[in-house]
């Protein structure tokens, strides 16, 4: 209960910290007026429909909607332009929503398009909660059109298969007039932000335009590796409703070291506030206790346990930046436990119970990072060491840990 209170307090404190800062930028009103200001940079994953602005960092914030603003830019970060475009609203990732038609289902929307590359050939991007990645292009001063990429289903010989409409490749072959350049072949061109941005930069270059304006940062997933040293604090709880040692008992609470590493994947949006990670560690627990039952002629039962295991958390992490060098973070995820076959519970004058096998529980934690060093407190939900036992008996492992990490890269 105390841990939950601390966890909630840290969460509340973190949410009070400004996670997305105001940065220099500008927006253009419908009448063409350019307004220099500070814009709250959310490092948007989904294209926004409004922006939060301030005239000075100490002034009141003001929302500017898509109806008022035809363009805005966060200095050295991103640029968006308002435009009415036809967008294919077909599902691309949810296979349960795929249709049998290969043709795009266009609908007209007024949106802010993210500007990726500007030149003779310009590239734009759109994404929302309901529509996954859509890329658009423009040649010189022509209208902006979507590059079509669509997954669809079709039945061949009674079997349903998934196909892909990659019309964007033919469109680029038809539109760009320097495809004799090997580096601009579209056959292997993927419908991805980095691939298409690189393609458009080369397309401009092969037309003699070397001053491409790469307007918005093209971010990708960052991978961090951190060696981990931890200190566990745990115990095993025994419960038996019947039998010679009926009751509810805890084995001794013990400390033990753990060793391992963390691979973290920082997602390329929202100012690096979100990540997920895997963290395999080698762990062990050895505990014991003495039980006393006055009704027996030999009333003492020695109980001991050895539990050797590997933890493999697969979890999400939310960062809360305090300064450029320091940040708080919260973790939540699933932990897989792989137990050594020699792990067992021994009760005097009773059959041994073995804990070998795989099982899982929930992990949640909180921590602090300064530069490359981080420390975190982790709590695991109770791990059932006898998952096939009935409600009359249970053996559960209760554990928490403090981990120290150092980011190598």
C-alpha positions in Angstrom: 0.0 0.0 0.0 2.9 2.4 0.8 4.4 1.7 -2.6 1.1 2.5 -4.3 0.9 5.8 -2.5 4.5 6.7 -3.5 3.8 5.6 -7.1 0.7 7.8 -7.3 2.5 10.7 -5.8 5.3 10.5 -8.3 2.8 10.2 -11.1 0.9 13.3 -9.9 4.2 15.2 -9.5 5.4 14.2 -13.0 2.2 15.3 -14.6 2.6 18.7 -13.1 6.0 19.0 -14.8 6.0 20.7 -18.2 6.8 17.9 -20.6 6.5 19.8 -23.9 8.3 23.2 -24.0 7.4 26.3 -25.9 9.9 27.0 -28.7 10.4 29.8 -31.2 8.3 29.6 -34.3 5.7 31.4 -36.3 2.2 31.0 -37.8 0.5 32.6 -40.8 -3.1 33.9 -40.5 -5.6 33.6 -43.3 -4.9 37.2 -44.4 -1.2 36.4 -44.8 -0.1 38.1 -41.5 3.0 36.3 -40.2 3.1 36.2 -36.4 6.3 35.4 -34.6 5.7 33.6 -31.4 6.5 30.6 -29.2 4.7 27.3 -30.0 4.3 24.4 -27.6 6.1 21.6 -29.3 4.4 18.3 -28.8 6.6 16.6 -31.4 3.3 15.5 -32.8 2.8 11.9 -33.9 -0.7 12.7 -35.2 -1.0 15.9 -37.2 -2.5 18.6 -35.0 -5.7 20.6 -35.7 -4.6 23.5 -33.4 -1.5 24.9 -31.8 -0.8 26.5 -28.4 1.1 29.8 -28.7 2.6 32.5 -26.6 3.8 36.0 -27.6 6.4 35.8 -24.9 7.3 32.9 -22.6 5.7 34.8 -19.7 2.5 35.7 -21.4 -0.8 33.8 -21.5 -1.1 31.0 -24.0 -3.5 31.3 -26.9 -4.9 28.5 -29.1 -4.8 29.0 -32.8 -7.0 26.6 -34.8 -6.7 25.2 -38.3 -9.5 27.6 -39.4 -7.4 30.6 -38.4 -4.0 29.4 -39.5 -2.7 28.5 -43.0 0.8 27.6 -41.9 3.0 27.2 -38.8 6.5 26.2 -38.0 8.5 25.3 -34.9 12.0 26.6 -35.5 14.5 23.8 -36.5 11.9 21.1 -35.8 8.9 21.0 -38.0 6.6 22.8 -40.4 2.9 22.3 -41.3 0.8 23.8 -44.0 -3.0 23.8 -44.2 -4.5 22.2 -47.2 -7.7 20.5 -48.4 -6.7 17.1 -49.8 -8.2 13.8 -50.7 -7.1 11.1 -48.3 -7.6 7.4 -48.6 -9.4 6.3 -45.4 -9.0 2.6 -46.1 -7.5 0.5 -43.3 -3.8 -0.4 -43.8 -2.9 -2.2 -40.7 -6.1 -3.7 -39.1 -6.6 -6.9 -41.1 -10.1 -7.2 -39.8 -11.0 -4.0 -41.6 -9.4 -4.7 -44.9 -11.8 -4.6 -47.9 -11.8 -6.6 -51.2 -11.2 -3.5 -53.3 -7.7 -2.5 -54.3 -8.9 1.0 -55.1 -8.4 3.8 -52.5 -11.5 5.2 -50.7 -10.8 8.9 -51.0 -12.5 11.5 -48.8 -11.8 15.2 -48.6 -10.4 16.8 -45.5 -8.9 20.1 -44.4 -5.7 19.2 -42.5 -2.3 20.4 -41.5 0.2 18.5 -43.7 3.7 18.0 -42.3 6.3 19.3 -44.7 9.1 16.9 -45.1 11.0 18.0 -48.3 10.6 21.2 -50.3 11.9 21.6 -53.9 10.8 20.9 -57.4 9.4 17.7 -55.9 7.9 18.3 -52.5 6.9 15.6 -49.9 4.3 15.8 -47.1 3.0 13.5 -44.4 -0.3 13.0 -42.6 -1.4 10.7 -39.7 -4.3 10.7 -37.3 -5.9 8.4 -34.8 -8.0 6.8 -37.5 -5.7 7.1 -40.5 -2.2 5.6 -40.5 0.7 7.0 -42.5 -0.3 8.8 -45.7 2.3 10.6 -47.9 1.5 13.3 -50.4 3.6 15.0 -53.1 3.6 18.1 -55.3 5.5 18.9 -58.5 6.4 22.6 -58.7 3.1 24.5 -58.2 0.7 21.7 -59.1 -1.9 20.4 -56.7 -1.0 18.2 -53.7 -1.9 14.5 -54.3 -1.6 11.4 -52.1 0.8 8.6 -53.0 -1.4 5.5 -52.8 -0.4 2.5 -50.7 -3.2 0.2 -49.7 -3.6 -3.4 -48.4 -6.6 -5.4 -49.5 -8.0 -8.9 -49.4 -8.9 -11.2 -52.3 -9.9 -14.9 -52.6 -7.9 -17.1 -54.9 -9.0 -20.7 -55.3 -11.0 -20.5 -52.2 -8.2 -19.1 -50.1 -8.2 -15.5 -48.8 -4.9 -13.6 -49.3 -3.7 -10.1 -48.5 -2.4 -8.0 -51.4 -0.9 -4.6 -51.6 -1.7 -1.8 -54.0 1.6 0.1 -54.5 0.4 2.6 -57.0 2.8 5.2 -55.5 5.7 3.5 -57.3 4.0 3.9 -60.8 3.0 7.4 -59.9 6.6 8.4 -59.1 7.9 6.6 -62.2 5.5 8.6 -64.3 6.1 11.9 -62.6 9.8 12.2 -62.0 11.8 12.6 -65.1 15.2 11.4 -64.2 14.6 7.8 -63.4 17.5 6.7 -65.6 19.5 7.3 -62.3 19.9 3.9 -60.7 19.5 5.4 -57.2 16.0 6.5 -58.1 14.5 3.1 -59.1 11.2 2.6 -57.3 11.0 -1.1 -57.4 12.5 -1.4 -53.8 11.2 1.9 -52.5 9.3 1.4 -49.3 6.3 3.5 -48.2 8.2 4.9 -45.2 9.1 8.4 -44.2 12.9 8.0 -44.3 12.8 6.1 -47.6 10.5 8.5 -49.4 12.3 11.6 -48.0 15.6 10.3 -49.3 14.0 9.5 -52.7 12.6 13.0 -53.0 16.0 14.6 -52.1 17.7 12.6 -54.8 14.9 13.4 -57.3 15.5 17.1 -56.7 19.2 16.7 -57.0 19.1 14.9 -60.3 17.1 17.8 -61.7 19.9 20.2 -60.7 18.3 21.3 -57.4 20.9 20.9 -54.7 19.5 23.2 -52.1 16.7 20.9 -50.9 14.9 22.3 -48.0 14.5 19.4 -45.5 11.9 21.2 -43.5 11.0 18.7 -40.7 13.3 16.5 -38.7 13.1 12.9 -39.9 13.2 11.0 -36.6 13.6 7.2 -36.1 13.5 4.8 -33.2 16.5 5.2 -30.9 18.0 2.1 -29.4 19.7 2.3 -26.0 21.7 -0.4 -24.2 22.2 -0.3 -20.4 24.0 -2.9 -18.2 21.9 -3.5 -15.0 22.9 -4.3 -11.5 20.1 -4.8 -9.0 19.2 -5.6 -5.4 16.2 -7.8 -4.8 14.1 -8.0 -1.7 11.7 -11.0 -1.6 10.1 -13.8 0.2 7.9 -16.8 -0.4 4.4 -17.1 1.1 2.9 -20.5 1.8 -0.8 -21.2 2.3 -2.4 -24.6 3.0 -6.0 -24.9 4.1 -5.5 -28.6 5.0 -2.7 -31.0 5.8 0.0 -31.2 8.4 1.3 -27.7 7.9 -2.0 -25.9 7.4 -2.0 -22.1 7.7 -0.5 -19.0 6.1 3.2 -18.5 6.5 6.1 -16.4 5.1 9.6 -17.7 4.6 12.4 -15.3 5.5 12.7 -12.0 3.7 16.0 -12.0 1.9 18.2 -9.7 -0.2 20.0 -10.9 -3.3 21.8 -9.4 -6.3 20.7 -9.5 -9.9 22.7 -8.9 -13.1 21.6 -8.3 -16.7 21.0 -5.7 -19.3 18.3 -3.5 -20.8 17.6 -2.8 -24.5 15.3 0.2 -24.8 13.5 1.5 -27.9 12.7 5.2 -27.7 9.8 6.1 -30.0 10.3 8.9 -32.5 7.5 11.3 -31.4 6.4 13.3 -28.4 9.9 14.6 -27.7 11.3 11.1 -26.7 8.8 10.8 -23.9 7.7 7.2 -24.7 9.7 4.0 -25.0 9.5 0.3 -24.5 12.2 -2.1 -23.3 13.2 -5.7 -22.5 15.5 -6.3 -19.5 16.7 -9.9 -19.0 18.3 -10.4 -15.5 19.6 -13.4 -13.6 18.1 -13.7 -10.1 18.0 -16.0 -7.1 16.2 -16.4 -3.8 17.0 -18.7 -0.8 14.8 -18.5 2.2 13.8 -20.6 5.2 11.6 -20.6 8.3 10.7 -22.9 11.2 7.0 -23.8 11.7 5.7 -25.0 15.1 2.6 -27.1 15.6 1.9 -27.9 19.3 -0.5 -30.7 18.5 2.3 -33.0 17.1 4.8 -35.0 19.1 7.5 -33.6 16.8 6.1 -30.1 16.5 8.9 -28.4 14.5 9.0 -28.3 10.7 12.0 -26.8 8.9 11.0 -25.2 5.6 13.5 -24.0 3.0 13.3 -22.8 -0.6 15.7 -22.2 -3.5 14.4 -20.3 -6.4 16.8 -19.6 -9.3 15.2 -17.7 -12.2 15.6 -15.3 -15.1 13.3 -12.3 -15.3 12.4 -10.9 -18.7 10.2 -7.8 -18.4 8.6 -6.5 -21.6 7.3 -3.1 -20.6 6.5 0.5 -21.6 8.1 3.6 -20.1 6.9 7.2 -19.9 9.6 9.9 -19.3 8.9 13.2 -17.6 11.8 15.6 -18.4 12.9 17.9 -15.5 15.9 19.5 -17.1 17.9 18.7 -20.3 20.0 16.3 -18.2 17.5 14.8 -15.8 14.1 13.1 -16.0 11.7 10.9 -14.0 10.1 7.8 -15.5 7.3 5.3 -14.9 7.3 1.7 -16.1 4.4 -0.8 -16.6 4.4 -4.1 -18.4 4.5 -7.9 -18.4 7.3 -9.9 -16.8 8.1 -13.4 -17.9 9.9 -15.7 -15.4 11.9 -18.7 -16.4 12.7 -20.9 -13.4 15.5 -23.4 -13.1 14.3 -27.0 -12.8 16.3 -27.4 -9.6 14.3 -24.6 -7.9 12.2 -26.3 -5.1 10.5 -26.0 -1.8 11.5 -28.5 0.9 9.3 -29.1 4.0 10.6 -31.5 6.6 8.9 -34.8 6.5 6.9 -33.7 3.4 7.4 -34.3 -0.3 9.4 -31.6 -2.1 7.7 -29.2 -4.5 9.6 -28.1 -7.6 9.2 -24.7 -9.3 10.7 -25.4 -12.7 8.9 -23.9 -15.7 7.7 -20.5 -17.1 5.2 -18.1 -15.7 4.4 -14.4 -15.8 3.3 -11.5 -13.6 2.9 -7.7 -13.8 5.8 -5.3 -13.3 5.5 -1.6 -12.5 8.1 0.8 -11.3 9.5 4.3 -11.2 12.9 5.9 -11.4 15.2 8.9 -12.0 17.8 9.3 -14.7 20.6 11.8 -14.8 22.6 11.9 -17.9 23.6 8.2 -18.5 23.0 6.9 -15.0 19.5 5.9 -13.8 18.1 4.3 -10.7 14.7 2.7 -10.5 12.4 1.0 -7.9 10.5 -2.0 -9.3 7.5 -3.9 -7.8 6.4 -7.2 -9.1 2.9 -8.6 -8.6 2.8 -11.9 -6.7 4.2 -14.7 -8.8 2.3 -18.0 -8.4 5.0 -20.7 -8.2 2.3 -23.5 -8.3 0.0 -22.3 -11.1 -1.9 -25.6 -11.2 -2.6 -25.7 -7.5 -6.2 -25.3 -6.3 -7.6 -22.6 -4.0 -6.8 -24.7 -0.9 -3.1 -24.3 -1.4 -0.7 -21.7 -2.9 3.0 -20.8 -3.0 3.6 -17.2 -4.1 6.8 -15.2 -4.5 6.7 -11.6 -3.4 9.5 -9.5 -4.8 10.7 -5.9 -5.3 14.0 -4.6 -6.6 16.2 -1.5 -6.9 18.2 -1.4 -10.1 21.1 0.7 -11.1 21.8 1.3 -14.8 24.3 3.0 -17.1 23.6 3.8 -20.7 26.5 2.7 -22.9 24.8 3.9 -26.1 
